[in-house]
């Protein structure tokens, strides 16, 4: 699903940098930007914030976002305390999309939870900011194994990418002003 969104963003002249697979990293639990030695989050945080857009991807596990995805959101909680002189978090004026795949229901609940957490931590959520696919409950088919992307999924990804690219360009030209305090 991330690849589908990237493809749609590239059609809109948005450069893609990298996918960070958090499961391959050692991201410690916590709500700060540094949770001690051997915590990979500080480098991941920097790589995320070096860009204008985030695609937040998660599988559906037991009808919910993965615990790994939840950990990333928890670590972004640190942004609440990392504001500049205008009260803006490091993620302000950056756009977030959500990508969800799985073989059971849960995409709407996951996107709602992700949108709220991302918004709480300063990310801007464009209209139609989720692309998801959920297969048959307890089924064996994975999204990556589909012969063709379902039309509605392709349409949702195209709309999410279009709105995100547009919003990111607007925010690049005129970032959020903050409070001035």
C-alpha positions as CSV (number, residue, x, y, z in Angstrom):
1,X,0.0,0.0,0.0
2,X,2.9,2.3,0.7
3,X,4.2,1.6,-2.8
4,X,0.9,2.4,-4.3
5,X,0.8,5.8,-2.5
6,X,4.4,6.5,-3.5
7,X,3.5,5.7,-7.1
8,X,0.6,8.1,-7.0
9,X,2.7,10.8,-5.3
10,X,5.5,10.4,-7.9
11,X,2.8,11.1,-10.6
12,X,2.3,14.4,-8.8
13,X,6.1,15.2,-8.8
14,X,6.6,14.4,-5.2
15,X,10.0,12.8,-4.6
16,X,10.1,9.6,-2.5
17,X,13.1,9.1,-0.2
18,X,12.8,5.9,1.7
19,X,10.6,3.4,3.7
20,X,11.7,2.9,7.2
21,X,10.6,-0.6,8.4
22,X,10.4,0.0,12.2
23,X,10.3,-3.8,12.8
24,X,13.9,-3.9,11.7
25,X,14.9,-1.2,14.2
26,X,15.4,-1.1,17.9
27,X,12.8,1.6,18.9
28,X,12.5,1.6,22.7
29,X,9.2,2.1,24.4
30,X,8.5,5.6,25.8
31,X,7.3,9.1,25.0
32,X,10.5,11.0,24.6
33,X,12.8,11.5,21.6
34,X,15.6,9.6,23.4
35,X,15.1,6.6,25.6
36,X,18.7,5.7,26.2
37,X,21.5,3.9,24.5
38,X,20.8,1.5,21.7
39,X,17.5,3.4,20.9
40,X,17.2,3.8,17.2
41,X,14.4,6.4,17.4
42,X,16.5,9.5,17.4
43,X,17.9,8.7,14.0
44,X,14.5,7.6,12.7
45,X,12.9,10.8,14.1
46,X,15.5,12.9,12.2
47,X,15.0,11.0,9.0
48,X,11.2,11.5,9.3
49,X,11.4,15.2,10.1
50,X,13.8,15.8,7.2
51,X,10.8,15.4,4.9
52,X,7.6,17.3,4.2
53,X,5.4,14.2,4.2
54,X,5.0,11.0,6.1
55,X,3.2,7.9,4.9
56,X,2.3,6.1,8.1
57,X,1.8,2.4,7.3
58,X,0.5,-0.4,9.4
59,X,-1.0,-3.9,9.0
60,X,-4.3,-4.8,10.6
61,X,-3.5,-7.2,13.5
62,X,-6.4,-8.4,15.6
63,X,-8.5,-5.6,14.1
64,X,-6.1,-2.9,15.3
65,X,-2.9,-1.2,14.2
66,X,0.2,-3.1,15.0
67,X,1.9,-2.5,18.3
68,X,5.0,-1.3,16.4
69,X,2.9,1.4,14.7
70,X,1.5,2.3,18.1
71,X,5.0,2.6,19.4
72,X,5.9,5.1,16.7
73,X,2.9,7.3,17.6
74,X,3.9,7.1,21.3
75,X,7.4,8.2,20.5
76,X,6.0,11.2,18.5
77,X,4.3,12.2,21.7
78,X,7.6,13.9,22.5
79,X,6.8,16.5,19.9
80,X,4.3,18.0,22.4
81,X,7.2,19.2,24.5
82,X,9.5,20.1,21.6
83,X,8.0,23.3,20.4
84,X,9.7,26.3,18.9
85,X,9.3,29.9,20.1
86,X,5.9,30.1,18.3
87,X,4.6,26.9,20.0
88,X,5.0,24.8,16.8
89,X,5.9,21.1,17.1
90,X,8.7,19.8,14.9
91,X,6.0,18.1,12.7
92,X,4.1,21.4,12.0
93,X,3.5,22.2,8.4
94,X,4.2,18.5,7.4
95,X,1.6,16.3,5.9
96,X,0.7,12.7,6.9
97,X,-1.0,9.9,5.0
98,X,-2.1,6.6,6.4
99,X,-1.7,3.2,4.6
100,X,-3.4,0.1,6.0
101,X,-3.5,-3.5,4.8
102,X,-4.8,-6.7,6.4
103,X,-7.0,-9.7,6.2
104,X,-9.6,-8.6,8.6
105,X,-11.7,-5.6,9.4
106,X,-10.3,-2.6,11.2
107,X,-9.1,-0.1,8.6
108,X,-11.6,2.6,9.6
109,X,-10.8,2.4,13.3
110,X,-7.1,2.2,12.7
111,X,-7.2,5.3,10.4
112,X,-9.3,7.2,13.0
113,X,-6.8,6.4,15.8
114,X,-3.8,7.2,13.6
115,X,-5.3,10.5,12.3
116,X,-6.0,11.6,15.9
117,X,-2.6,10.7,17.2
118,X,-0.8,12.3,14.1
119,X,-2.9,15.4,14.5
120,X,-2.2,15.6,18.2
121,X,1.5,15.5,17.5
122,X,1.4,18.3,14.9
123,X,0.9,16.6,11.5
124,X,-1.5,18.0,9.0
125,X,-4.1,15.5,7.7
126,X,-5.4,16.2,4.2
127,X,-8.9,15.2,3.1
128,X,-9.2,11.5,2.1
129,X,-5.8,10.8,3.7
130,X,-6.0,7.0,3.9
131,X,-5.6,4.2,1.4
132,X,-6.5,0.7,2.7
133,X,-7.3,-2.8,1.7
134,X,-8.7,-5.4,3.9
135,X,-9.2,-8.9,2.5
136,X,-11.5,-11.7,3.7
137,X,-11.5,-12.3,7.4
138,X,-9.1,-15.1,8.2
139,X,-8.3,-15.3,4.5
140,X,-5.0,-16.2,3.0
141,X,-4.7,-13.5,0.4
142,X,-2.3,-10.6,1.0
143,X,-2.6,-7.3,-0.8
144,X,0.9,-7.7,-2.3
145,X,-0.3,-11.0,-3.9
146,X,-3.3,-9.4,-5.7
147,X,-3.0,-9.6,-9.5
148,X,-4.5,-6.2,-9.8
149,X,-5.2,-3.3,-7.4
150,X,-9.0,-3.0,-6.9
151,X,-10.4,0.0,-8.6
152,X,-11.7,1.6,-5.4
153,X,-8.4,1.2,-3.6
154,X,-6.5,2.7,-6.6
155,X,-9.0,5.7,-6.6
156,X,-8.5,6.2,-2.8
157,X,-4.8,6.2,-3.2
158,X,-4.9,8.6,-6.1
159,X,-7.1,11.0,-4.1
160,X,-5.0,10.7,-1.0
161,X,-1.8,11.4,-3.0
162,X,-3.4,14.3,-4.9
163,X,-4.7,16.0,-1.8
164,X,-1.4,15.4,0.2
165,X,0.8,16.8,-2.6
166,X,-1.4,19.9,-2.9
167,X,-1.5,20.5,0.8
168,X,2.3,19.9,1.2
169,X,3.0,22.5,-1.5
170,X,0.7,25.0,0.2
171,X,2.4,24.5,3.5
172,X,5.9,24.7,2.0
173,X,5.0,28.1,0.6
174,X,3.3,29.3,3.8
175,X,3.9,27.3,6.9
176,X,1.7,27.5,9.9
177,X,2.5,30.7,11.8
178,X,2.1,29.4,15.4
179,X,1.1,31.6,18.2
180,X,3.9,34.1,18.2
181,X,4.3,33.7,22.0
